[in-house]
Amino acid sequence: MKNVIVARILNEIADILEMENIRFKPRAYRRAARTVESLSKPIEEVYVEGKLKELSGIGESIAEKIAEIVETGSSIDRCVRDT
């Protein structure tokens, strides 16, 4: 999976959170998307190494979302349920 795809999904989650009028989380997801998109190596490698939370702007919750995206290719439906 390309970093650009993961970043796009994170931005889509941010869009959904904004539509739900949830504050602060959209900004965090967009920051994480920028971080993933700018990585010099594939996000899958970072995930396998267990280093997602070491990336700038990625905490426990977003790391879990990224793991889900890497494992399944999607996370949007879960995001809506979690909010």
SERO-4910 file (N, C-alpha, C, O; in steps of 0.05 Angstrom, whole numbers):
BEGIN
 pado doro    nc1    nc2    nc3   cac1   cac2   cac3    cc1    cc2    cc3    oc1    oc2    oc3
  Met    A     17    -24      0      0      0      0     18     25      0     37     26     15
  Lys    A     11     43    -17     28     67    -19     21     87      3     -2     89     12
  Asn    A     41    102     11     37    122     32     15    142     24      0    152     40
  Val    A     14    148     -2     -6    167    -12    -34    157     -7    -52    173      0
  Ile    A    -38    131    -10    -65    120     -5    -72    122     24    -95    129     31
  Val    A    -54    115     42    -59    117     71    -65    146     78    -83    152     93
  Ala    A    -49    165     67    -53    193     73    -81    202     63    -94    218     77
  Arg    A    -89    192     40   -115    200     29   -138    190     48   -157    204     53
  Ile    A   -135    165     58   -155    154     76   -156    171    102   -178    176    112
  Leu    A   -133    178    112   -132    195    137   -146    221    132   -160    231    149
  Asn    A   -141    233    108   -155    258    102   -185    254     99   -201    272    106
  Glu    A   -194    232     88   -222    226     86   -235    223    114   -257    232    119
  Ile    A   -220    211    133   -230    209    160   -233    237    172   -252    243    185
  Ala    A   -213    254    167   -215    282    176   -239    296    165   -253    310    179
  Asp    A   -245    291    139   -269    303    127   -294    293    142   -312    310    147
  Ile    A   -296    268    147   -320    257    161   -322    269    189   -344    277    197
  Leu    A   -300    271    203   -300    283    230   -310    312    229   -324    321    246
  Glu    A   -301    327    209   -310    354    205   -340    356    200   -353    373    211
  Met    A   -350    338    184   -379    337    179   -395    331    204   -418    339    206
  Glu    A   -383    316    222   -396    310    247   -391    331    268   -399    328    292
  Asn    A   -379    353    260   -373    376    278   -356    368    302   -360    378    325
  Ile    A   -338    350    298   -319    342    319   -295    360    317   -283    363    296
  Arg    A   -288    371    340   -265    390    340   -239    377    345   -238    355    358
  Phe    A   -218    388    336   -190    381    341   -181    355    326   -159    355    315
  Lys    A   -197    334    326   -189    309    314   -183    312    284   -164    301    274
  Pro    A   -200    327    269   -193    330    240   -165    341    236   -151    332    218
  Arg    A   -157    360    252   -130    372    249   -109    351    254    -88    350    240
  Ala    A   -113    334    274    -94    313    281    -92    293    258    -70    284    251
  Tyr    A   -115    286    246   -114    267    224   -100    279    199    -86    265    185
  Arg    A   -105    304    194    -92    317    171    -61    319    176    -46    316    157
  Arg    A    -53    325    200    -25    326    207    -12    298    203     10    296    192
  Ala    A    -26    277    212    -16    250    209    -14    243    179      5    230    170
  Ala    A    -34    252    163    -34    247    135     -9    259    122      4    247    105
  Arg    A     -3    284    129     21    297    118     46    282    126     65    279    110
  Thr    A     47    272    151     71    257    160     74    232    144     96    226    134
  Val    A     52    217    140     54    192    125     61    197     96     78    183     85
  Glu    A     50    217     84     55    224     56     85    232     52     96    227     30
  Ser    A     97    243     72    124    253     69    146    232     77    170    238     76
  Leu    A    137    209     86    157    189     94    174    180     71    166    180     48
  Ser    A    199    174     77    218    165     57    217    135     52    229    125     33
  Lys    A    203    121     70    199     92     66    170     85     68    154    101     79
  Pro    A    162     62     59    134     54     60    123     52     88    136     43    107
  Ile    A     98     61     91     85     61    118     83     32    128     84     28    152
  Glu    A     81     12    110     80    -16    119    105    -23    134    103    -38    153
  Glu    A    128    -14    125    153    -20    139    153     -8    167    161    -21    187
  Val    A    143     17    170    142     29    196    123     14    214    129      9    238
  Tyr    A    101      5    203     81    -11    218     93    -37    227     91    -44    251
  Val    A    106    -52    209    119    -78    216    140    -74    238    143    -91    255
  Glu    A    154    -52    236    175    -46    256    164    -38    283    178    -36    303
  Gly    A    137    -33    284    125    -24    309    131      4    316    132     11    340
  Lys    A    136     21    296    145     48    302    126     70    293    134     93    290
  Leu    A    100     63    289     81     83    281     80    107    301     79    130    292
  Lys    A     79    101    327     76    122    347    101    139    349    101    160    363
  Glu    A    123    131    337    147    147    337    146    169    316    163    187    316
  Leu    A    127    167    297    124    188    276    112    213    288     95    212    305
  Ser    A    120    235    278    110    261    287     80    263    282     70    259    260
  Gly    A     65    270    303     37    275    301     20    249    302     -4    251    297
  Ile    A     32    227    308     17    202    308     17    190    336     38    181    346
  Gly    A     -6    190    349     -9    179    376    -22    152    374    -24    140    353
  Glu    A    -30    142    397    -42    115    399    -66    111    381    -67     92    366
  Ser    A    -85    129    381   -110    126    366   -105    126    336   -115    109    322
  Ile    A    -90    145    327    -84    147    298    -66    124    289    -69    114    267
  Ala    A    -48    115    306    -31     92    300    -49     67    296    -44     51    278
  Glu    A    -69     65    313    -88     42    310   -103     44    283   -107     23    270
  Lys    A   -111     68    276   -125     71    250   -106     64    227   -114     51    208
  Ile    A    -81     74    228    -62     68    207    -58     37    205    -57     26    183
  Ala    A    -55     24    228    -52     -5    229    -75    -18    215    -72    -37    199
  Glu    A    -99     -9    221   -123    -20    209   -123    -16    179   -130    -34    163
  Ile    A   -115      8    170   -114     14    141    -93     -5    128    -99    -16    107
  Val    A    -70     -8    140    -49    -25    128    -59    -54    127    -54    -67    107
  Glu    A    -72    -63    148    -81    -91    149   -105    -96    131   -106   -118    119
  Thr    A   -124    -77    129   -149    -83    115   -153    -66     90   -170    -73     73
  Gly    A   -139    -44     87   -143    -26     65   -164     -5     70   -170     11     52
  Ser    A   -176     -5     94   -198     14     99   -200     20    129   -190      4    145
  Ser    A   -213     42    136   -218     48    164   -241     67    168   -249     72    190
  Ile    A   -252     77    146   -272     98    148   -297     89    164   -307    104    180
  Asp    A   -308     65    158   -332     57    172   -327     55    202   -345     62    218
  Arg    A   -304     46    211   -298     44    239   -296     72    251   -305     77    274
  Cys    A   -284     91    236   -282    118    246   -309    130    253   -312    143    273
  Val    A   -328    126    236   -355    137    240   -367    125    265   -380    140    281
  Arg    A   -363    100    270   -374     87    294   -360     96    319   -372     98    340
  Asp    A   -334    102    317   -318    110    341   -324    138    350   -318    145    373
  Thr    A   -335    155    333   -338    183    340   -363    188    357   -368    211    364
***
